[in-house]
Amino acid sequence: MKNIILLIGVVVLMAFPLWLVQKTAPGPDGKEVEIFKGADDQAKEMISKVQPGYQPWFKPIMEPPSGEVETCLFAFQAALGAGFVGYWLGTARTRAKCENTTKKAA
């Protein structure tokens, strides 16, 4: 039960600042100021150069207020994935050790 409460606390601490972040003011050229520019943005720029009339198939469900928030969400997603993989590997290894110990004892 304690682990679930800690996990909920971490999620709340992670999500709460996302609602507090405000979009930055546009730069002098009218474009959004982004400190971190990812591969998605570079791909979007390249597609618009190659085929200017391209229309995306889907629209995002939630648009993060800035690139920093988007980076934070991506890092959180990566951490969750790594946590699940690490948990699975640890569980599988422990299960295999227990089975080997049981077989040796029998």
N, C-alpha and C positions, 0 to 999 in steps of 0.2 A: 504494500500500500504506500510505503514511504517513497519508493521509486516512482510510482505513478504521480504522486504529488510533486516530486522534484521535476519530472518531465513536463507536467502542466505548467509549473513555474517557469521553466526554461522557455517553453513555447510562448507564454504570456510576455516574458521579458524580451523575447525576439520580435513578437508581433506588435507590441504596444508602440515602440518608436516609429514603426512604419506609418501609423496613423498621424503621428505628430509632424512628420517631415513635410515641408512645404516645397512646391516647385520653385526652382531658381528663376530669377528674372532673365529674359533673353539677353544675349550679348549685343554689342553695337550693330552687328550685321543682321539682327533679328532672329538668329538661330538660338536654340537652347544651348546653354553652357553645360557641357558634359566633361567631367574629369576623366572618367573611364569610358572608353569607347570599345565595344566588343565586336566579335566576329559577325554577329547578327546585323549590326549597323553597317559594317563594311559590305556585307552581302547585299543588303538593301540598296546601298549606293551603287554597287556594281550592276545590279539588276535594272535599276532606273537608268543607268547609262546605256546598257545593252538594248533594253526594250522599254522605252519611256512610257508606253501606254499600258504596262502590266498592272493588273488589279489583283491584290491578294485574295486568296480563297476564303480566309477566315479573318475575323477581327478578334483582338485579345479580349478576354473576359475582364481583366483588371489591368489598367495601365499604371505602372509604378510612377511616382512623382518625379523620380530622377534616376540617372544611371547608377548612382551609388546604392539606391534602394534595390534596383534590379540586381546589382552585383551581390548585395547582401542576401537576397532571396536565392540566388544561384548557389552561393556558398552554403546556405542553410540546407538546400536540397542535396548538395554534394555530401554534406556532413551526415544527413539522415541516411543517405544511400550507403555511405561508408560504415555507419553504425549498424545498419541491418546486415551488411555483408560480414562485418566483424563478429557480430553476435552469432550469425549462422555458422561461421567457421569455428568459433569457440565452442558452440554447442555440439557441432559435429565431431570435433576433436575430443571433447570430454566424453561424449557418448561412446566413441571408439575406444577410448582408454578404459571406460567402465566395462565394456563388453570384453576387452582383452583380459582385464583383471578377473572377471567372472569366469572366463574360459580357463584361465590358468589355475584358478582355485578349484575347479571342478574336476 
